[in-house]
Amino acid sequence: MHEDLDTGEVIIHGTALTDPDDVAQLRHLNEGEVPIVVPRELLVDFAPKEVVRVPNIIGLDEFDRLFTQFEHTAWRLETRRRYASDELTDTYAQFTRGEPVNWEGIDAEWCAERREQVALGKRFERVRIVDNPPTAGQLYLLDNARRNSAVGEKILNLWRADAGRLCLPAEDFWIFDSRLVALLNFDDADNLVNVELITEPAAVLRYAMARDAAMHHANPYEEFAARLAAKED
């Protein structure tokens, strides 16, 4: 094991894994990568102990491709009180004027892609955190859930107080196949700035645990909306 003092990269050499059956089990081996057998004690005893993590920022095109490249599940936690991009849409203007929003035909390309992926057996799920009382942006997304549900997404809601009791992270993120997290970073004006890819197993596990807790305690958006309406009456 070697450490490049200029780049901080760790370089490992050793016996290549060549058994075809073993190699076939490495489902996420990328093109050009070679599997190397590394004794566990080597990592424990000789790996650098102080590693500065460099965020892996990806472009929006690469982020978009994640929604067709995943194999089984795509799940999102939405925690913000508003999203600037929503407020630029005609549907948001309609909603804030108190007009019924007709979601038919809105974002047709996005809807078609979601339907195609769902038809392949893939699952899309979201839990949206809601303040009490809800913000205008959160009420808009509660109405928007009709569109998302129509294309095959499962939408649930959770009160922010409950999210706090569950110690859910105050972050927006997607988790794909329980192995890859796309952390959405926003500026102070609620604009999406960039997307950070997280693949370190221990970190991904923390997000997966948050997902499981949120899914257990959240309510389907129809039920949540009905309770909210009854509360307002």
Backbone torsions as a table, in degrees:
resi	resn	phi	psi	omega
1	MET	NA	133.0	-178.3
2	HIS	-130.2	153.4	175.3
3	GLU	-119.8	125.7	175.6
4	ASP	-79.6	111.1	-174.9
5	LEU	-69.8	-18.9	179.0
6	ASP	-82.1	-41.8	-175.3
7	THR	-103.6	-18.6	-175.8
8	GLY	82.3	-0.4	179.9
9	GLU	-71.4	147.5	176.2
10	VAL	-102.6	128.1	-177.3
11	ILE	-112.1	128.3	-177.8
12	ILE	-120.6	134.9	170.7
13	HIS	-127.7	153.3	-177.4
14	GLY	174.0	-160.8	-177.7
15	THR	-76.9	127.3	178.9
16	ALA	-71.9	143.4	174.2
17	LEU	-82.5	116.3	-173.0
18	THR	-118.1	-15.4	-179.3
19	ASP	-61.0	119.9	-175.7
20	PRO	-56.9	-38.3	-179.5
21	ASP	-66.4	-39.4	178.4
22	ASP	-68.9	-43.3	-179.7
23	VAL	-62.7	-37.1	-178.5
24	ALA	-63.2	-23.2	-179.5
25	GLN	-81.0	-11.9	179.9
26	LEU	-84.0	81.2	-169.5
27	ARG	-67.3	-22.9	-175.2
28	HIS	-111.1	27.4	175.3
29	LEU	-76.9	118.4	-176.4
30	ASN	-83.1	161.0	179.0
31	GLU	-60.7	133.4	179.8
32	GLY	90.7	-10.9	179.0
33	GLU	-88.0	145.6	-179.4
34	VAL	-121.5	122.8	179.2
35	PRO	-72.6	131.9	-179.5
36	ILE	-119.8	136.5	176.7
37	VAL	-82.7	120.9	-178.0
38	VAL	-121.2	121.4	175.7
39	PRO	-60.3	136.4	-177.7
40	ARG	-58.4	-38.4	-178.0
41	GLU	-64.8	-24.4	177.0
42	LEU	-64.3	-44.2	179.5
43	LEU	-66.8	-39.1	-177.9
44	VAL	-69.8	-43.5	-171.3
45	ASP	-89.7	-29.2	-169.5
46	PHE	-120.9	-9.4	179.4
47	ALA	-67.3	146.5	177.2
48	PRO	-56.5	133.3	-175.6
49	LYS	-87.0	-22.9	179.9
50	GLU	-115.5	100.0	-178.2
51	VAL	-114.3	124.5	176.4
52	VAL	-89.5	116.3	-176.7
53	ARG	-75.5	126.1	177.2
54	VAL	-99.2	120.2	-178.5
55	PRO	-58.2	138.1	177.9
56	ASN	-96.9	92.3	-178.1
57	ILE	-88.9	128.6	-179.7
58	ILE	-112.4	157.4	177.5
59	GLY	-76.9	163.9	-177.2
60	LEU	-67.2	-30.2	176.6
61	ASP	-64.7	-44.0	177.9
62	GLU	-65.2	-38.2	176.7
63	PHE	-61.1	-44.7	179.2
64	ASP	-60.1	-36.6	-177.8
65	ARG	-67.2	-22.6	179.1
66	LEU	-60.1	-28.0	-175.0
67	PHE	-78.5	-7.4	173.1
68	THR	-116.5	-17.0	-177.1
69	GLN	-88.9	-20.0	-179.0
70	PHE	-69.1	162.2	-172.6
71	GLU	-103.8	-35.0	-170.0
72	HIS	-128.9	-59.5	-171.8
73	THR	-134.2	141.3	171.7
74	ALA	-128.5	122.6	-173.7
75	TRP	-132.7	139.4	-178.6
76	ARG	-128.1	143.0	167.5
77	LEU	-108.0	125.9	178.2
78	GLU	-113.0	119.0	-171.4
79	THR	-118.4	-8.5	-170.7
80	ARG	-82.6	158.2	179.8
81	ARG	-84.5	-19.0	175.6
82	ARG	-157.5	157.8	175.3
83	TYR	-128.9	118.6	-174.9
84	ALA	-58.3	-35.5	-177.7
85	SER	-63.8	-33.9	178.7
86	ASP	-62.0	-38.0	-172.7
87	GLU	-73.9	-5.9	177.3
88	LEU	-92.0	-2.7	-173.8
89	THR	-92.6	155.3	175.6
90	ASP	-65.9	-35.5	-178.9
91	THR	-65.0	-34.5	177.7
92	TYR	-67.1	-40.5	178.0
93	ALA	-62.6	-42.2	176.7
94	GLN	-59.4	-47.2	-175.8
95	PHE	-62.9	-45.6	-177.3
96	THR	-70.3	-19.7	173.8
97	ARG	-82.1	-4.2	179.9
98	GLY	84.8	14.3	-179.3
99	GLU	-90.7	144.8	174.9
100	PRO	-62.1	135.9	-179.4
101	VAL	-96.3	124.8	175.1
102	ASN	-96.0	108.1	-175.3
103	TRP	-83.6	-6.4	-178.7
104	GLU	-62.1	125.0	177.8
105	GLY	84.9	-4.3	179.1
106	ILE	-77.2	132.3	-180.0
107	ASP	52.5	54.2	-173.3
108	ALA	-59.0	-40.4	-179.0
109	GLU	-65.4	-43.8	177.5
110	TRP	-61.4	-44.2	-179.4
111	CYS	-63.6	-41.5	-179.9
112	ALA	-63.3	-41.1	179.3
113	GLU	-64.5	-42.5	178.9
114	ARG	-61.3	-45.5	-179.7
115	ARG	-61.8	-40.2	179.3
116	GLU	-61.8	-44.4	-178.6
117	GLN	-68.6	-39.5	178.0
118	VAL	-64.6	-37.4	178.6
119	ALA	-63.4	-22.6	177.1
120	LEU	-82.9	0.0	179.4
121	GLY	95.1	6.9	-179.7
122	LYS	-84.1	154.9	-178.4
123	ARG	-116.4	135.7	172.3
124	PHE	-117.4	128.3	-179.3
125	GLU	-140.1	149.2	177.4
126	ARG	-140.4	146.4	165.0
127	VAL	-119.7	125.1	-178.9
128	ARG	-109.4	126.9	178.9
129	ILE	-82.8	136.0	-176.0
130	VAL	-126.8	133.6	175.5
131	ASP	-78.4	165.2	176.3
132	ASN	-125.8	102.7	6.9
133	PRO	-79.6	158.9	-179.1
134	PRO	-67.7	149.8	173.8
135	THR	-78.4	167.8	177.9
136	ALA	-60.6	-40.4	179.8
137	GLY	-64.7	-36.9	179.4
138	GLN	-71.2	-36.7	176.1
139	LEU	-66.7	-37.0	176.6
140	TYR	-61.5	-45.0	-180.0
141	LEU	-68.3	-28.9	175.8
142	LEU	-65.5	-36.8	175.1
143	ASP	-73.1	-39.7	179.0
144	ASN	-61.1	-24.3	-178.4
145	ALA	-59.4	-24.7	176.7
146	ARG	-61.8	-40.5	179.1
147	ARG	-67.5	-48.5	-178.9
148	ASN	-61.7	-40.9	179.5
149	SER	-64.9	-35.9	-178.4
150	ALA	-65.0	-26.1	-179.9
151	VAL	-96.7	4.8	173.2
152	GLY	110.7	0.6	177.3
153	GLU	-80.5	149.5	173.4
154	LYS	-101.9	118.4	-174.8
155	ILE	-114.0	127.6	177.0
156	LEU	-128.5	160.6	179.8
157	ASN	-129.6	153.9	-178.1
158	LEU	-145.6	132.3	176.2
159	TRP	-63.6	143.9	-178.9
160	ARG	-61.4	-35.3	178.2
161	ALA	-61.0	-39.6	178.1
162	ASP	-68.6	-38.7	176.9
163	ALA	-61.0	-37.9	177.6
164	GLY	-65.0	-41.9	179.4
165	ARG	-65.5	-29.3	178.9
166	LEU	-84.8	-4.3	-178.8
167	CYS	59.6	38.2	176.3
168	LEU	-70.0	147.5	-179.9
169	PRO	-67.4	144.6	177.4
170	ALA	-86.0	54.5	-175.9
171	GLU	-133.5	151.6	170.8
172	ASP	-97.6	129.8	179.5
173	PHE	-156.6	155.4	167.3
174	TRP	-107.4	144.3	172.0
175	ILE	-125.4	126.2	-175.0
176	PHE	-110.3	124.0	174.8
177	ASP	54.8	25.1	178.4
178	SER	57.8	23.8	-178.1
179	ARG	-135.4	-11.0	-175.0
180	LEU	-143.6	129.8	179.8
181	VAL	-114.1	133.6	172.4
182	ALA	-110.1	105.1	-177.7
183	LEU	-88.0	124.1	-177.4
184	LEU	-93.3	119.8	-178.1
185	ASN	-103.6	129.6	-177.1
186	PHE	-116.9	154.8	174.1
187	ASP	-90.7	-177.2	-176.7
188	ASP	-68.1	-16.2	178.3
189	ALA	-96.2	11.8	176.3
190	ASP	68.4	28.1	172.7
191	ASN	-95.2	139.3	174.7
192	LEU	-67.9	122.5	-176.6
193	VAL	-95.8	-49.8	179.6
194	ASN	-161.4	175.6	-179.3
195	VAL	-125.1	127.9	-179.8
196	GLU	-106.3	127.0	-179.6
197	LEU	-91.4	128.5	-179.5
198	ILE	-122.2	122.8	-179.2
199	THR	-125.6	-5.6	-178.7
200	GLU	-62.4	121.6	-169.6
201	PRO	-52.6	-44.2	-177.8
202	ALA	-64.3	-39.3	178.7
203	ALA	-68.0	-43.7	178.6
204	VAL	-60.5	-39.3	179.3
205	LEU	-60.7	-38.8	179.4
206	ARG	-62.9	-40.7	178.5
207	TYR	-68.7	-37.8	178.5
208	ALA	-64.5	-37.4	177.3
209	MET	-65.5	-38.3	176.6
210	ALA	-64.3	-41.5	177.5
211	ARG	-58.1	-47.4	-177.1
212	ASP	-62.9	-40.8	179.1
213	ALA	-66.3	-43.3	-179.7
214	ALA	-63.3	-43.9	-179.3
215	MET	-64.8	-33.8	-178.7
216	HIS	-68.7	-36.1	-172.2
217	HIS	-101.7	-15.3	-177.4
218	ALA	-77.6	161.1	179.8
219	ASN	-116.0	146.0	174.8
220	PRO	-53.5	143.8	-171.7
221	TYR	-60.2	-33.7	179.9
222	GLU	-62.7	-44.2	179.4
223	GLU	-67.3	-41.6	179.6
224	PHE	-63.4	-44.1	-179.5
225	ALA	-64.5	-38.7	179.4
226	ALA	-65.4	-41.9	178.2
227	ARG	-65.8	-38.0	178.7
228	LEU	-65.1	-42.8	179.0
229	ALA	-63.8	-40.8	178.9
230	ALA	-65.1	-37.4	179.0
231	LYS	-64.6	-39.4	-179.0
232	GLU	-70.9	-32.4	176.8
233	ASP	-68.1	NA	NA
